[in-house]
Amino acid sequence: MAAKPVELISEAEIAARVDELAKAMAPLIDEETVCVVLLTGAMWFAADLTRALSRLGKHPLFDALWLASYGDERRTSGQVMVRTGLQRSVEGRRVMVIDDVLDSGLSLVAARQLLLDSGAAEVRLAVFAAKPWPEPRAVSPDFIAWQAPARFLVGYGMDAAGRYRDLPYIGALD
């Protein structure tokens, strides 16, 4: 049996950070803004974040991109594959990309470029967790809920070969 993850941030703290992030981004959300969740890891964060925005009277449009660069590995392959693209037009609209964790930044760079190529007027990036990285990244999120440690994170959508996404907290497996 696999080792149990060590809890780093609780379910209650996650909820508080999501609410604070929603308050910070609410002034940038209008009725034409499209929130684009990066599947599959960011579904949990996107659901909580868009509900928090709703409680603030903000009701953005919603879409998803399914990008993959990790597969079942603990390291990125260095290439991002688009498994499923957008379902709605972003042409001329503000877009808020929602992702679970910033590691290398490859997925966010690919998502931003795809959205700009699709005609988005503006693309902003929101991540729940930002991990330290040994070299400068090609992207910096506009919104970060938590500065995470340099550990292998699981829970709240983050996984280890498909496991542990369902944890209500964020833990580390290392």
N, C-alpha and C positions, 0 to 999 in steps of 0.2 A: 504494500500500500504506500502511496506517495506521502511525503511529509506534508503536514498541515502548514499553510502559509502563516507567517508571522504578521499580525495586524499592525499596519502603519498608520492608517487613518480610519476612524470609525464611520459607521453609517450616519450618525448624527452630525459629525463634522463635515462629511461630504455634503449633506443637505444644506448646512449653513453656508458652505463655500459656494454652492450652486446658487443659492438665493442672492448672495452678495454679487456674484458675477452677473446674474440677470439684472440687478439694479444698475450695475455699471454699464451694461450694453443696451439697456432699454431705450435711452435717448437716440440710439442709432437705428432702431427697428421701426419701420413704418409698414403700412399694409401691403406694400409691394415687395418687401424684403423676403428673400428666399433663404431659409435655413437649410443647409445641405449637410446631412450627417454622413460621415465616412463609416461605411459598414465594414465589419460587423461590430467591432469593439466599442464604437461610440454610441450605440443605440441607447444604452442605459443613461449616459450623460445627456444625450440629446432629448430624451423623453423628459427627464427631470428639468432640464434647462428650459425647454419650451413650455412646460407647465408653470414654471416659475415666471416666465415672461407673461403668460396668460393671466396669472394673478396680478400682474402689474398693468393689465389692460392692453398688452401687446399680443397680436395674433398673426405672426408671420406665416408665409407660405412654407411648405415643407417638401423636401426632396431628399434623395440619397444618391451617393456614389459608392459602388463597391469596388474598392481598390485593394490590391494585395501585393505585399513585398516580403512578408515573413513566412507564409505558409505555416507549417508546424514547427519551424525552427525558432531558436532564441536569438538569432541574428538576421538582419535584413539580407535579402538576396542582392540588394543593390539596384534592383529594377522594380518598377511599379507597373503592375498589370491592371487594366481597367476591366473588371469582370462584368459590371453593369453600370451603364451611364445614366444620365439624368432623364427624368420622365416629363419635365416641364421646361419651358423656355426661361432662361435667365437674362435674355437680351434686354439691355437697358436698366436692369434691376441691381439693387444692392444684394450682395450674397454674404451670408455668415456661414463659414465652414465650421463644423463642429467635429472635433476629434477627441479621442480619449487620452492619448499620450503623445508627447513630442519626444521622439528618440532622435533618429538621424534627420528627420524633417523631409525625407523623400516623398512620402505620401502627401504632405501638405503642399510641397512645391508642385507636384503633379496635379493635385486638385485645383490649386490656384490657377495654373496655366490652362488647364482644361476649361475652367469657368471663364477666364478672360477670353480664351479662344471662342467660347460660346456666346460672347457679347456682354458679359456682366459689366455693369458700369463701375462697380467697386467690389472688391473681395476682401473681407476681413476674416481673421482666423481666431477661433476660440478652442482652447484645449483644457481638459481638466488637469492633467499632470504634465509638467515639463521637467524632464530629467537633464542633468548636466551632460554635456557632450565634450569630448576632448578637443574638438576643432570647431571653428565658426560654422554655423549652419547657413544655408542659403535662404532661410525663412525665419522670421520672428513672429510669434503669435501676438495678436492685438489684445487678447484676453487669456489669462492663465489663472486657474483656480487654486493650484497647488504646486509649489516648487518641490518636486519629488527627489528622493535620493537616487543615487546611481545603483539601483538594485533591480532585479527582475521582478516586475510588478504583475500581480494578478488580482482579479476581483473587479467589480464595478465595470464589467465589460472586457477587461484585459484578461488574457488567457495564457496558458501553457499547453500548446498543442490541443486547443479546443476545450480544455478543462478550466474550471474556476471562474469563468465569466460571471456566473450566477452569485458569487459572494456579494453580500451587501456592503462590505468594507473593502478597502484596498490593502492587500498584503504583499509580502515579499517571499519569493522562493529562491533562496540562495544560501 
